[in-house]
């Protein structure tokens, strides 16, 4: 993402002009825009015209419109963002109050105006415009006949291709058909790696599988690279890291990120920090659960007492269409930072973020034990039972 212009007033209102340069940037924009914001962007509108003879015709016209946002639709697979709303500025082609959907495009400026740019929105802009937030990690997670070729960025895990190839079982006394099927599988994965994972620009490429399958894939990749004199692969061979995991499905990336070899290489990436934070939370929950809590009620109470060492919060909570709800989460995050605690905003498009979402979207590791928070849950359950009766 590139920052073109920033004009924020003292009361935190104002507008920021940005341009999305990568498909992933659309996810950051999705997290910035809220219902009620104003968005100005180029678009195509079908316009009806009538001639002097009374005949009518329609044509597609490229224009720039400003809308007040009423709805957002983000397609994570295609990284496409569609923002709907009512037109609020005069246009030669569109009447005021007309409904229109802006399909935000790469490499085209757009301007987002808010009544209030809170600290999380401004932090998101800063992170998104940081060149260091580009994709740094490629990964192939596989088991026999199944592979997921992925790019891992600061904000998204993007499955570039899911591969499924039927591999015959080993026949007693002969394995030729099995080996032929396995070679076909490896070739398909190899072609996908060439197409989607550029070793020159990536920090590391992880090959992960149960057993020794990832080792065999690594051997196959560099046999092919030598055979076809693929200098980019050969030169960057040291970037390929083979690790063990229990399955070839995407969720195994959480497991992969916890291995010591990967932690050493990726210790400074956002994804690794998220995975490590979740691991620390679960570890604390199993050893002393009075220092690890999840759920809005418990976390809110812990923040009030200044006891939070690390706040783990999903970006889904900041996307709330309820302005007061968002304001509360922003306030709590700012309060934890002011108390010297760490705030980790998890991406809901990472496996670690999905795991946090399953725990209500917010959790905390505390500086000291607060066993009395258990009473809050008991009080809430008693209140619910009383309401139902």
SULVEN-V12595 format. One record per residue. N is the residue number from 1. RES is the residue in one letter. D_LAST is the distance of its C-alpha to the last C-alpha in whole Angstrom. Layout:
# SULVEN-V12595
N;RES;D_LAST, N;RES;D_LAST
This chain:
# SULVEN-V12595
1;X;54, 2;X;56, 3;X;56, 4;X;58, 5;X;57, 6;X;55, 7;X;54, 8;X;51, 9;X;51, 10;X;51, 11;X;47, 12;X;46, 13;X;47, 14;X;50, 15;X;51, 16;X;52, 17;X;54, 18;X;54, 19;X;55, 20;X;54, 21;X;56, 22;X;54, 23;X;52, 24;X;49, 25;X;50, 26;X;48, 27;X;44, 28;X;45, 29;X;45, 30;X;42, 31;X;41, 32;X;42, 33;X;42, 34;X;39, 35;X;37, 36;X;39, 37;X;42, 38;X;46, 39;X;48, 40;X;52, 41;X;53, 42;X;56, 43;X;55, 44;X;56, 45;X;56, 46;X;57, 47;X;59, 48;X;60, 49;X;64, 50;X;66, 51;X;70, 52;X;72, 53;X;73, 54;X;69, 55;X;68, 56;X;65, 57;X;65, 58;X;62, 59;X;62, 60;X;60, 61;X;61, 62;X;60, 63;X;59, 64;X;57, 65;X;53, 66;X;51, 67;X;47, 68;X;44, 69;X;42, 70;X;39, 71;X;38, 72;X;40, 73;X;40, 74;X;42, 75;X;43, 76;X;43, 77;X;46, 78;X;48, 79;X;48, 80;X;48, 81;X;46, 82;X;45, 83;X;44, 84;X;43, 85;X;43, 86;X;45, 87;X;49, 88;X;49, 89;X;53, 90;X;56, 91;X;58, 92;X;61, 93;X;59, 94;X;55, 95;X;54, 96;X;52, 97;X;48, 98;X;49, 99;X;46, 100;X;48, 101;X;47, 102;X;49, 103;X;50, 104;X;51, 105;X;54, 106;X;55, 107;X;58, 108;X;57, 109;X;56, 110;X;53, 111;X;52, 112;X;48, 113;X;48, 114;X;44, 115;X;43, 116;X;43, 117;X;44, 118;X;42, 119;X;43, 120;X;41, 121;X;43, 122;X;46, 123;X;46, 124;X;45, 125;X;48, 126;X;50, 127;X;49, 128;X;50, 129;X;53, 130;X;54, 131;X;57, 132;X;56, 133;X;52, 134;X;54, 135;X;54, 136;X;55, 137;X;54, 138;X;55, 139;X;53, 140;X;54, 141;X;51, 142;X;52, 143;X;52, 144;X;55, 145;X;55, 146;X;52, 147;X;52, 148;X;50, 149;X;53, 150;X;51, 151;X;52, 152;X;49, 153;X;50, 154;X;48, 155;X;45, 156;X;45, 157;X;46, 158;X;48, 159;X;48, 160;X;52, 161;X;52, 162;X;51, 163;X;53, 164;X;53, 165;X;56, 166;X;57, 167;X;59, 168;X;61, 169;X;60, 170;X;63, 171;X;65, 172;X;67, 173;X;70, 174;X;70, 175;X;67, 176;X;69, 177;X;67, 178;X;64, 179;X;66, 180;X;67, 181;X;63, 182;X;62, 183;X;65, 184;X;64, 185;X;60, 186;X;62, 187;X;64, 188;X;61, 189;X;59, 190;X;62, 191;X;63, 192;X;59, 193;X;60, 194;X;63, 195;X;61, 196;X;58, 197;X;59, 198;X;62, 199;X;63, 200;X;65, 201;X;62, 202;X;59, 203;X;59, 204;X;58, 205;X;57, 206;X;55, 207;X;56, 208;X;53, 209;X;53, 210;X;52, 211;X;55, 212;X;59, 213;X;58, 214;X;58, 215;X;61, 216;X;63, 217;X;61, 218;X;63, 219;X;66, 220;X;66, 221;X;66, 222;X;68, 223;X;71, 224;X;70, 225;X;71, 226;X;74, 227;X;75, 228;X;74, 229;X;75, 230;X;72, 231;X;73, 232;X;69, 233;X;68, 234;X;71, 235;X;71, 236;X;67, 237;X;67, 238;X;65, 239;X;62, 240;X;61, 241;X;59, 242;X;58, 243;X;55, 244;X;53, 245;X;49, 246;X;47, 247;X;47, 248;X;49, 249;X;45, 250;X;45, 251;X;42, 252;X;45, 253;X;46, 254;X;43, 255;X;45, 256;X;48, 257;X;48, 258;X;47, 259;X;50, 260;X;53, 261;X;55, 262;X;53, 263;X;52, 264;X;55, 265;X;56, 266;X;53, 267;X;52, 268;X;52, 269;X;50, 270;X;47, 271;X;46, 272;X;47, 273;X;45, 274;X;42, 275;X;42, 276;X;43, 277;X;41, 278;X;38, 279;X;40, 280;X;40, 281;X;36, 282;X;36, 283;X;38, 284;X;37, 285;X;33, 286;X;35, 287;X;37, 288;X;35, 289;X;31, 290;X;31, 291;X;34, 292;X;32, 293;X;29, 294;X;27, 295;X;25, 296;X;25, 297;X;23, 298;X;25, 299;X;28, 300;X;28, 301;X;27, 302;X;30, 303;X;32, 304;X;32, 305;X;33, 306;X;36, 307;X;36, 308;X;36, 309;X;39, 310;X;38, 311;X;36, 312;X;35, 313;X;34, 314;X;34, 315;X;36, 316;X;33, 317;X;31, 318;X;34, 319;X;35, 320;X;31, 321;X;32, 322;X;30, 323;X;33, 324;X;30, 325;X;29, 326;X;32, 327;X;34, 328;X;31, 329;X;32, 330;X;36, 331;X;35, 332;X;34, 333;X;37, 334;X;39, 335;X;38, 336;X;38, 337;X;42, 338;X;43, 339;X;41, 340;X;44, 341;X;41, 342;X;42, 343;X;40, 344;X;40, 345;X;39, 346;X;39, 347;X;40, 348;X;37, 349;X;40, 350;X;41, 351;X;40, 352;X;39, 353;X;37, 354;X;35, 355;X;34, 356;X;33, 357;X;31, 358;X;29, 359;X;28, 360;X;26, 361;X;30, 362;X;30, 363;X;31, 364;X;33, 365;X;35, 366;X;36, 367;X;39, 368;X;37, 369;X;34, 370;X;31, 371;X;29, 372;X;27, 373;X;25, 374;X;23, 375;X;21, 376;X;20, 377;X;18, 378;X;17, 379;X;15, 380;X;14, 381;X;12, 382;X;11, 383;X;10, 384;X;9, 385;X;6, 386;X;5, 387;X;5, 388;X;4, 389;X;0
